[in-house]
Amino acid sequence: MKLTFHGAARTVTGSRHLLEAADQRILVDCGMFQGLKKLRRMNWDAPGFEPGFLDHVVLTHAHIDHTGYTPRLMQYGYTGPIHCTPATAELLELMLMDSAHIQEEDAAWANKKGFSKHTPAEPLYTSIDALQALKLLAPSGFTKWVTLSPEVRLRFNNSGHILGAAFAEFRIRDGRRDGVNEGETTIIYSGDVGRYDMPLHTDPDPLPACDILVVESTYGTRKHDRAPVLDQIREEFAHTMHKRGVVLVPSFAVGRTQLIGLILREMMRDGDLREVPIHIDSPMAIDATAIYSRHLYDSNLDHDVTEDGRSRLFPGKVHRHRTVHESKMLNNMDGPRVIIASSGMMTGGRILHHLIRRLADPHNLILLTGYQAVGTRGRALQEGAQSLRIHGQNIDVGARVETIHGLSSHGDGGEILRWIRTAPQQPQRIFVVHGEEESMLEFAKILERETGAQVDAPHLGESFDILPE
């Protein structure tokens, strides 16, 4: 029984964890590396395992840093099932097709403008690869056991992160006469642990007893700001509206855009913010909101998302922009208005075109809404960059930049510990993944002290024998 970490090891993206047990090779999450160029280049490297010999792929949720490498497996010959929850399966159709489209589009743009070092520039994978991956999806609902082999079974539990997000629980027959479960080893992959007492999504399910826990640490050494969002944005929002500026919100299409829509709707309805046109410039965010609306009564969506039986995710008079032409029309629209566009860390997508148009204007406001990974344009703005490199050109930063704190769908260190403590007994061994190295190592020490478990922060490619004694 062995665990090997092929991604999200002392870095915050590219989650790929290989479990080898009972003659099964199971890849848990299959994410893209994002952020620093040296990380993005790793998407082009050999994966470190043979995708064609995998028996199963298990995806905890739809975010690209956990799923975006999946179509690449098709090029290596993977043909097995891809397990996820039903809502994740619906979101994946958007996420993977959008990811493929963006890569195809960016490659075409690079070839047209000639700023790529590769001739010709090529996408990591194509829409055809993404479609092939989608055909392999094998959805399974929360708490339902799925038999992967006579010795291995899997079930998903609500992690409270985004719609459909789960932590994956494996039980593996090992012939032992003792342990958490008689004759079984229980291994749990947290995926991304959600928040407690937040709008839109429900709290994470309690952690079952387990022998081995693989846990994320994105905010492991931080504490989320609980200051009301209105208090954080009222002054800057009012100033921008007074100057007839544009509030530009780079936002993740799945989860974050819906949360921002819910919050803005309430503030404008209550008169706390001036009601101005809101533009959702993201086909994926529009479609994701429709998927959220179809799952309004699922167990991992908060009941307050509905009002008189209707979705409250977007304010009234919101404008939805699907086509490229509709997106370009925004370039000629003056403020005051709000434009929400993907992607949340400004690594690609339509937000880049809006930044080219709006970033230099001091009347405008760039409103960041969550964690910005090292090496992303969002992180550069947070750290006071004077210019951003976008599509081969340097764009001056004249607009004001603010961050709304406390909107992250990742639990902070205290919330992750709170979740771990919901287990009837603590894990024997914990592996800390999906975080920046310094904070990951610090969080590992905290977990060791608080749980008494053996805690490791694996390096990329490192393997561990995990059969409990």
Buried (B, 14 or more C-beta within 10 A) or exposed (E): BEBBBBBBBBBBBBBBBBBBBBEBBBBBBBBBBBBBEEBBEBBEEEBBBEBEEBBBBBBBBBBBBBBBBBBBBBEBEBEBBBBBBBBBBBBBBBBBBBBBBBBBBBBEBBBEEEEBEEEEBBBBBBBEBBBBBBEBBBBBBBEEEBEBBEBBBBBBBBBBBBBBBBBBBBBBBBEBEEBBBEEBBBBBBBBBBBBBEBBBBBBBBEBBBBBBBBBBBBBBBBEBBEEEBBEBBBEBBEEBBEBEBBBBBBBBBBBBBBBBBBBBBBBBBEEBBEBBBBBBBBBBBBBBBEBBBEBBEBEBBBEEBBEEEEBBBBBEEBBBBBEEEBBBBBEEEEBBBBBBBBBBBBBBBBBBBBBBBBBBBEBBBBBBBBBBBBBBBBBBBBEEBEBBEBBEEEBEBBBBBBBBBBBBBBBBBBBBBBBBEEBEEBBBBBBBBBBBBEBBBBBBEBBBEEBEBEBBBBEBEBEBEBBBE
